Structures are given as C-alpha cells and as structure tokens.
C-alpha cells in the first residue's frame, strides 16, 4: 500500500501547519506540513504531479512536505526513486544557500539527485521500499491486490 495525505486540518493560526501521513507498505510516518507559504491544495497538487511522473516512466520524483519560501530555511520532501520493480522512499532536504536560483516547490525534481542506498551504506536515514505495482495502483485508485 502507498498513500500520502493530509491527516489533520491546519493547526495553530500563528504557526500555520498541518499533519500529513505517508504510508509505504506497513510503515506509517506522520510529518509536519508547513503552511506559511503554501496551502494544503498546493501540496496535494504537487503530490499528484510527482506521483504521475513515476507512472509515466520517470526514474525519480519528489513529494514536498515543507516549502519554506525564499528565506534560508531548508525545504523538505520525500524522495522517490524507481528501480526495476520497486520504488524506494527516503526523506530529502534541499538547502537554499546551495542553490544558484530560487527554489520552485512545484518543480523540486531536479534537486533530488541519485538515490543512495541508505541501508547498504549504513546511513542514519530511513528508507522504505514498495512494489511499483502497489504505487501505480494507489495513484490510479485501484484496490491492490484485487478483492481487498
């Protein structure tokens, strides 16, 4: 199973954020969705476009979770890499001071880079794997496996 969604409505008005949920197989991760510069609908639109990239053959994609405007705060996303019949998911961060131009949250894909196998390299970041068919079924809203 694969799913990304907004899990709670916007919280505290003076620090606008919501809670999102990422489900990759049996793993559920909640994350903070920064709403200072983008609305929930902006994130949802980008998630849809990012997932459709993989369905249409892209080798990687990204799903934004914290767009922090044009200041020096890092932008946060889930990186997705397609490899044979699997998709690997890792948290990913973009540091604005390392960029030569302003960050475009609707097009974060060029900032993703190559996947570094976290478990094989013994890196202290989480990484999850899902069958490509399960991700495709989720994007196309098909219950997979059939009959569930």
C-alpha positions as CSV (number, residue, x, y, z in Angstrom):
1,X,0.0,0.0,0.0
2,X,1.1,3.5,-0.7
3,X,-0.6,6.8,0.3
4,X,0.2,10.4,1.1
5,X,-2.4,12.6,2.5
6,X,-3.2,15.5,4.8
7,X,-4.0,13.9,8.2
8,X,-5.2,16.9,10.1
9,X,-6.7,20.3,9.3
10,X,-4.4,23.3,9.7
11,X,-3.4,23.8,13.3
12,X,-2.3,26.9,15.3
13,X,-3.0,30.1,13.3
14,X,0.2,31.9,14.3
15,X,2.3,29.0,13.1
16,X,0.3,27.5,10.3
17,X,0.9,23.8,9.8
18,X,-1.0,20.6,9.4
19,X,0.0,17.0,9.9
20,X,0.5,14.7,6.9
21,X,0.7,11.0,6.7
22,X,2.9,8.9,4.4
23,X,2.1,5.1,4.1
24,X,4.7,2.9,2.4
25,X,3.7,-0.8,2.8
26,X,3.3,-1.4,6.5
27,X,5.1,1.8,7.5
28,X,3.2,4.9,8.5
29,X,5.0,8.2,9.1
30,X,3.4,11.4,10.2
31,X,5.1,14.7,9.2
32,X,4.6,18.4,9.7
33,X,3.2,20.2,6.6
34,X,4.5,23.9,6.6
35,X,1.6,26.1,5.5
36,X,3.3,29.5,5.8
37,X,3.9,29.8,2.0
38,X,1.8,27.0,0.5
39,X,-1.7,25.9,1.1
40,X,-2.8,22.3,1.6
41,X,-4.2,22.3,-2.0
42,X,-0.7,23.3,-3.3
43,X,0.9,20.3,-1.6
44,X,-1.8,18.0,-2.8
45,X,-1.5,19.2,-6.4
46,X,2.3,18.7,-6.3
47,X,1.9,15.2,-4.8
48,X,-0.4,14.3,-7.6
49,X,2.1,15.6,-10.2
50,X,5.0,14.0,-8.5
51,X,3.4,10.6,-8.4
52,X,2.2,10.8,-12.0
53,X,5.8,11.4,-13.1
54,X,6.6,7.9,-11.8
55,X,3.6,6.4,-13.5
56,X,4.7,8.0,-16.8
57,X,8.2,6.5,-16.6
58,X,10.4,9.0,-14.6
59,X,13.2,7.3,-12.7
60,X,12.7,9.6,-9.7
61,X,10.3,12.1,-8.2
62,X,9.7,14.1,-5.1
63,X,6.7,14.9,-2.8
64,X,7.0,18.3,-1.0
65,X,6.2,18.4,2.7
66,X,7.7,21.8,3.7
67,X,8.2,24.7,1.3
68,X,9.7,27.5,3.4
69,X,9.6,30.4,1.0
70,X,12.7,32.3,-0.2
71,X,14.5,32.6,3.2
72,X,17.3,30.3,4.2
73,X,15.2,27.6,5.8
74,X,15.6,24.1,4.3
75,X,12.8,22.7,2.1
76,X,11.8,19.2,3.0
77,X,10.3,16.4,0.8
78,X,10.0,12.7,0.3
79,X,12.3,11.5,-2.4
80,X,11.1,8.5,-4.6
81,X,13.4,6.5,-6.8
82,X,12.2,3.9,-9.3
83,X,14.5,0.8,-9.6
84,X,13.3,-2.2,-11.6
85,X,10.0,-3.3,-10.0
86,X,10.4,-1.2,-6.8
87,X,10.1,2.4,-5.6
88,X,12.4,3.5,-2.8
89,X,11.4,6.3,-0.5
90,X,13.6,8.5,1.7
91,X,13.3,11.8,3.4
92,X,15.2,14.5,1.5
93,X,16.2,18.1,2.3
94,X,17.1,21.0,-0.1
95,X,19.3,23.7,1.3
96,X,18.5,27.1,-0.3
97,X,22.0,28.5,0.2
98,X,23.4,25.7,-2.0
99,X,21.2,26.7,-5.0
100,X,22.1,29.2,-7.7
101,X,18.5,30.3,-8.2
102,X,15.3,30.4,-6.1
103,X,13.7,27.1,-5.3
104,X,10.5,26.2,-7.2
105,X,8.4,23.9,-5.0
106,X,6.2,22.9,-7.9
107,X,9.3,21.5,-9.7
108,X,11.6,20.0,-6.9
109,X,12.6,17.0,-9.0
110,X,16.0,18.4,-10.3
111,X,17.2,18.8,-6.7
112,X,16.7,15.1,-5.8
113,X,19.9,13.6,-7.2
114,X,20.7,9.9,-7.3
115,X,19.5,7.5,-4.7
116,X,22.0,6.5,-2.1
117,X,21.0,3.1,-0.7
118,X,20.7,4.0,3.0
119,X,20.7,0.5,4.5
120,X,23.5,-0.8,2.3
121,X,25.6,2.3,3.1
122,X,24.6,2.1,6.8
123,X,23.3,5.7,6.7
124,X,21.3,7.0,9.6
125,X,18.3,7.9,7.5
126,X,15.2,5.8,7.0
127,X,14.4,4.2,3.6
128,X,11.4,2.1,2.6
129,X,10.6,0.1,-0.5
130,X,7.3,-0.7,-2.2
131,X,6.4,-2.7,-5.3
132,X,5.9,-0.5,-8.3
133,X,2.5,-2.1,-8.9
134,X,1.3,-1.0,-5.5
135,X,2.3,2.6,-6.1
136,X,0.7,2.6,-9.5
137,X,-2.5,1.1,-8.0
138,X,-2.6,3.8,-5.4
139,X,-2.1,6.6,-8.0
140,X,-4.8,5.1,-10.2
141,X,-7.1,4.4,-7.2
142,X,-7.2,0.7,-7.8
143,X,-7.5,-1.6,-4.8
144,X,-4.4,-3.9,-4.8
145,X,-4.4,-6.8,-4.6
146,X,-7.8,-7.2,-6.1
147,X,-10.6,-8.3,-3.7
148,X,-9.4,-6.3,-0.7
